[in-house]
Amino acid sequence: MFRNAVMPIMSGRPGRIVFPLLVGALSASTALAQGTPIHEPAQQGQVASTPRVFASDAGLVLNFIKPDKTGDFEAVIAKLKEALAKSANPERKQQAASWKVFKSPEPATGGNALYVFIMDPSVKGADYTVSNILAEAFPPDEVNDLYKRYAGAYVPGQNFVNLTLVADLGK
């Protein structure tokens, strides 16, 4: 009798995390092969102006972070959570309700840390640009400092993936 090595991985919570990561990695490979920029790094101290929006059912962002900068990255994520919580904008409240941040316990390529943003469901058309959300809640000098820490934590490249629901196997 043959065992199916894929089935245990794809069932349960690990499968819900691993499968989207695989999809994201494949999407990133395709985008890179086509010459499509995945992450447009801004100059240090400048806030990114290109809005990050999802036009699909869910979204996934793979963030590759320098191992010695995980503290900076997580500090900015804490400020992001604070900004979303204190926003009076109902769209921001919706984003906060469905935005989860995970960290892989295993290192990514090159020993970098992998953080995954999962937006399920995504708020279609809402701007998920971290620097823009921070700018709505904090004074410009604090936002510039936070953005420097945030941008400085990244290894070049960020994978931003729109996901369309094909099947909900739990329903």
N, C-alpha and C positions, 0 to 999 in steps of 0.2 A: 504494500500500500504506500502511495506517495503522500507526503505531507505538503501542504501548501504553506510555504514560508511567509507569504505576504499576508495571509488572513489574520494572524495574531497581531501584526503590526498595525493593520488598518482598522481593527475593531476597538471600540472604547475611546477614552479621552486621548491617549497617545496618538491614535490614528487621526483624530480631529486636528491635532497639532502638526503631526509629521506630514500628512498629505498636503495641506496648504503650503507648507514649507517647500515641498518638492515641486509643487505647481509654481510657486514663486521663483524658485531657482531656475526652472525650465523657462519661465517667462523672461527672466532676466537674461538668460543665455540668448534667447531669441532676439530680445531688444538690443543687446550688445552686438550680436551678429549683424543686425540691420543698421547699426550705427546710431540707434536712438539713445539719447542721453537719459539715464535713469535718475541721476541726482545732479543738479546744477549747483555746485558749491558757490556760495556768495563770498565776497571779500570779508575778512574778519572784521567784526564790528558793524556790518551791514545786515539788515534784516532781509531775508529772501522775499522777493516780490511775486514770484510765480505761485499762484494758489494751488494747493494740493487738494483735489476733489475726487470723489468717487461717483461714478455714474452707474454703478451696478449694485447688486444686492448686498454685497459685503466687500470689505477691503482688507488688505494685508500689506504691512510694510516691514521689510527686513532691514534691520539696522545693525551694521557691523561696527563695533566700538573697540577702540584701543584698550587693551587689558588694564593699563594703568590709569584710564580715564573713566572707568565705570562709575566711580563715585560722583564725578561731575555730571555724567549723563543722568544718573538716578536722581541727583539733586534738582536738575532741570525738570525731570518728569514729575517730581513732587510739586514744583512750582506750577507746572502745567495743570496738574490735578487741582491745585488751589485756584488757578485762574478759571478753570471750567466750573468749579463749585460756586465761586462768587459772582459768576456772570449772570446778568438779568436776562440775557438773550435765550429764549426757549430752544433755539437751534443748538446752542452750546450745551444746554442741559441734556438734549437728546444725544449729542455726541458723547458726553461723559457717561451716559447710561450704557452705551454699547461699546465703549473703547476699553480694551484690556491690553496690558503690557506684560509680556512674558520674557523671561531670560532663560536661555538654554543652559542647562548645567554642564554641557560639553562645550569646549571651545570650538569656534568656527575655524575656517582655514587661516593659517598663519598665527594661530593662538589667540585670535581676536575673540571678543565676547559677541554673542548674537542675542539681540533683543528683538522681539517680534511684537508689533502692534497689530491687534486684531479688532476690526470694527465690524461687528455682526449683530444687527444689521447696520449698514452704513447709513449715514444721513446724506442722501443723494444731493449733490450740488453744494454741500456745506464745505467750507474751507477747513482743511485739517492741518494747515501749515502751523507748526508749533510756534514759530516766532510771531506770527500774526495773532495767535490766541494769547500769547504772553503780552503782546503790545496792547491788547484791549484791557488788560488788568493791572499792569504795572507801569511805573514811570519809565521814560525812555532810557535814562542812564542804567537802571536796573535791567531793562530788557536787553540793552547792548551787552552788559556783562553776562547775562544768562545765555545770550546767543553765542558769544565768544566761547563760553564753556561747552555749550551744546555742539557747535560746529567743530571745535577743537577735539572733541571726543571721537569723531567719526574717522574711520578708515575710508578713503575715497570710495564712493558708491553707496547708494541706498536703493533698494528695490521696492517700488510702489506698485502694487498689483490690484487691479479690479477683479472681483470674482462674481460670477453669475451662478446662482443656485441651479444645479442640474437635478438633484434629488435630495429629499430630506428623509433619510432612512428611518428616522425615529417616529415619523408620522404616517 
